[in-house]
Amino acid sequence: MKVIGLTGGIGSGKSTVAQFLAGLGVVVIDLDKVGHEVLKKRGGAYKKVVSEFGKDILSINGEIDRVKLGRVVFYSHDALWRLNRIVHPAIDIMVEKKIREYRKKGVKAVVLEAAAMLEAGRDWQADEIWVTAAPEATVLERLKERSGYAAAEAKTRIHSQLTNEERIKQADVVIDTDCSLDELKTRVAAEWEKLLKRL
């Protein structure tokens, strides 16, 4: 079974590509969602995160309030590092478990959709890295339309990540998303067909 790491910067079309792959019957594991799961009361990181950051990050029902936690870690590299040190191993355990289950079922390939896979040094989780990329002007337009970001805020978010060039250097497959949705769907299907031939 092949494990594909699907990554790309904010507004690069990664989630759209993941949706198209899912539409082709591909198993997609969204690591952002796994990250949410491990922070829940029954999740693998809950107790350690509360112990590390205190009860001020909890909501009324005792769950971790991700907005409150975000305020603590977003502006502090040290706090973010401490959070990642707790959360990443818990995510790894859950992902490994899911991959084992799919392998038993005879699934040919699994896609791990992960925004910061390369930044977090998690590329070892995948057999191939697929990167979505689009020019900055296109990304800025998407962020304005999708999230209502002002140009300055959008640029700050883009520049806080790896550049397209840095990601592409580490990619096995690059999907240029600067096209219509129909064209992108065609490109994704073509890459999937190529993968099936490699298998």
C-alpha positions as CSV (number, residue, x, y, z in Angstrom):
1,M,0.0,0.0,0.0
2,K,1.2,3.5,-0.9
3,V,0.9,6.4,1.5
4,I,0.7,9.8,-0.2
5,G,1.4,12.9,1.7
6,L,-0.7,15.7,0.2
7,T,0.5,19.1,1.3
8,G,0.6,22.7,0.2
9,G,0.4,26.3,1.5
10,I,-2.7,28.1,2.6
11,G,-5.0,28.7,-0.4
12,S,-3.1,26.4,-2.6
13,G,-6.0,24.2,-3.4
14,K,-5.0,21.2,-1.2
15,S,-8.4,20.5,0.2
16,T,-10.0,20.8,-3.2
17,V,-7.5,18.2,-4.6
18,A,-8.3,16.0,-1.5
19,Q,-12.0,16.2,-2.3
20,F,-11.4,15.3,-6.0
21,L,-9.3,12.3,-4.8
22,A,-12.1,11.2,-2.4
23,G,-14.5,11.5,-5.3
24,L,-12.3,9.0,-7.2
25,G,-12.8,6.6,-4.3
26,V,-9.4,7.3,-2.7
27,V,-9.1,7.0,1.1
28,V,-8.2,10.5,2.5
29,I,-7.1,11.0,6.1
30,D,-7.3,14.7,7.0
31,L,-4.6,15.2,9.6
32,D,-6.3,18.5,10.8
33,K,-9.3,16.4,11.8
34,V,-7.1,13.8,13.5
35,G,-5.5,16.7,15.4
36,H,-9.0,17.8,16.6
37,E,-9.7,14.2,17.6
38,V,-6.6,13.8,19.8
39,L,-7.5,17.1,21.7
40,K,-10.9,15.8,22.7
41,K,-11.5,14.4,26.2
42,R,-11.0,10.8,25.1
43,G,-8.2,11.8,22.7
44,G,-4.6,10.8,23.2
45,A,-3.3,14.3,23.9
46,Y,-6.1,15.8,26.1
47,K,-4.6,15.3,29.6
48,K,-1.1,16.3,28.7
49,V,-2.2,19.5,26.9
50,V,-4.4,20.5,29.8
51,S,-1.5,19.8,32.2
52,E,0.9,21.9,30.1
53,F,-1.4,24.9,29.4
54,G,-3.8,24.9,32.3
55,K,-7.6,24.8,32.7
56,D,-8.0,28.3,31.2
57,I,-8.0,26.7,27.7
58,L,-11.1,24.6,28.6
59,S,-14.7,25.4,27.6
60,I,-17.7,25.1,29.9
61,N,-18.2,21.5,29.1
62,G,-14.5,20.6,29.9
63,E,-13.4,20.2,26.3
64,I,-10.3,22.0,25.0
65,D,-11.5,25.3,23.4
66,R,-9.2,25.5,20.3
67,V,-9.8,29.2,20.0
68,K,-8.5,29.8,23.6
69,L,-5.6,27.4,23.0
70,G,-4.8,29.1,19.7
71,R,-4.5,32.5,21.5
72,V,-1.9,30.9,23.7
73,V,0.2,29.3,21.0
74,F,-0.3,31.5,17.9
75,Y,2.1,34.3,19.0
76,S,4.6,32.2,20.9
77,H,7.1,29.8,19.2
78,D,7.9,28.2,22.5
79,A,4.2,27.5,23.3
80,L,3.6,26.2,19.8
81,W,6.7,23.9,20.1
82,R,5.4,22.6,23.5
83,L,2.0,21.9,22.0
84,N,3.4,20.2,18.9
85,R,5.7,18.0,21.1
86,I,2.6,16.7,22.8
87,V,0.1,16.5,19.9
88,H,2.3,15.2,17.1
89,P,3.1,11.8,18.7
90,A,-0.6,11.3,19.5
91,I,-1.5,12.1,15.9
92,D,1.2,9.7,14.7
93,I,-0.3,6.9,16.8
94,M,-3.8,7.5,15.5
95,V,-2.6,7.7,11.8
96,E,-0.6,4.5,12.1
97,K,-3.7,2.8,13.5
98,K,-5.8,4.0,10.6
99,I,-3.2,3.0,8.0
100,R,-2.9,-0.5,9.6
101,E,-6.7,-0.9,9.3
102,Y,-6.7,0.2,5.7
103,R,-3.8,-2.1,4.8
104,K,-5.7,-5.1,6.3
105,K,-8.7,-4.1,4.1
106,G,-6.5,-4.3,1.0
107,V,-6.7,-0.6,0.2
108,K,-4.1,0.3,-2.6
109,A,-3.3,3.8,-1.4
110,V,-4.1,6.3,1.4
111,V,-3.7,10.0,1.1
112,L,-2.6,12.0,4.2
113,E,-3.9,15.6,3.8
114,A,-1.6,17.7,5.9
115,A,-1.0,21.4,5.6
116,A,2.3,21.5,7.5
117,M,3.7,18.1,6.8
118,L,7.0,19.4,5.5
119,E,7.3,22.2,8.0
120,A,6.8,19.7,10.9
121,G,9.3,17.2,9.4
122,R,6.6,14.6,9.0
123,D,7.4,13.6,5.4
124,W,8.7,10.2,6.8
125,Q,5.0,9.2,7.2
126,A,4.5,9.1,3.4
127,D,6.0,7.1,0.5
128,E,5.4,10.0,-1.9
129,I,4.9,13.7,-1.4
130,W,2.3,15.5,-3.5
131,V,2.4,19.3,-3.4
132,T,-0.4,21.7,-4.5
133,A,0.9,25.0,-5.8
134,A,-0.4,28.3,-7.2
135,P,1.1,31.8,-7.7
136,E,0.9,34.2,-4.8
137,A,-1.5,36.5,-6.7
138,T,-4.0,33.6,-7.1
139,V,-3.7,32.6,-3.5
140,L,-4.3,36.1,-2.3
141,E,-7.5,36.3,-4.4
142,R,-8.7,33.0,-3.0
143,L,-8.0,34.0,0.6
144,K,-9.9,37.3,0.1
145,E,-12.9,35.5,-1.4
146,R,-12.9,32.4,0.9
147,S,-11.9,33.9,4.3
148,G,-12.3,37.7,3.8
149,Y,-8.6,38.2,4.7
150,A,-7.2,41.7,4.0
151,A,-4.2,41.6,1.7
152,A,-1.7,42.3,4.5
153,E,-3.1,39.5,6.7
154,A,-3.2,37.1,3.8
155,K,0.5,37.9,2.9
156,T,1.5,37.4,6.5
157,R,0.0,34.0,6.6
158,I,1.5,33.0,3.2
159,H,5.0,34.2,4.2
160,S,4.9,32.4,7.6
161,Q,5.0,29.1,5.7
162,L,7.5,27.4,3.3
163,T,7.6,28.9,-0.1
164,N,6.3,27.0,-3.2
165,E,9.9,26.6,-4.3
166,E,10.9,25.0,-1.0
167,R,7.9,22.6,-1.1
168,I,8.4,21.7,-4.8
169,K,12.1,20.7,-4.1
170,Q,10.7,18.0,-1.7
171,A,7.8,16.9,-4.0
172,D,7.4,13.7,-6.0
173,V,4.4,15.1,-7.7
174,V,3.4,18.8,-8.1
175,I,-0.2,19.7,-8.9
176,D,-0.5,23.3,-10.4
177,T,-4.0,24.4,-9.2
178,D,-3.9,27.7,-11.0
179,C,-6.7,26.6,-13.4
180,S,-10.5,26.0,-13.6
181,L,-12.0,23.4,-11.3
182,D,-12.8,21.2,-14.3
183,E,-9.2,21.4,-15.4
184,L,-8.0,20.7,-11.9
185,K,-10.3,17.6,-11.6
186,T,-8.7,16.3,-14.9
187,R,-5.2,16.9,-13.6
188,V,-5.9,15.1,-10.3
189,A,-7.4,12.1,-12.1
190,A,-4.4,12.0,-14.4
191,E,-2.0,11.9,-11.4
192,W,-4.1,9.2,-9.7
193,E,-4.0,7.1,-12.9
194,K,-0.2,7.5,-13.0
195,L,0.0,6.4,-9.4
196,L,-2.1,3.3,-10.0
197,K,0.3,2.4,-12.9
198,R,3.3,2.8,-10.5
199,L,1.6,0.4,-8.1
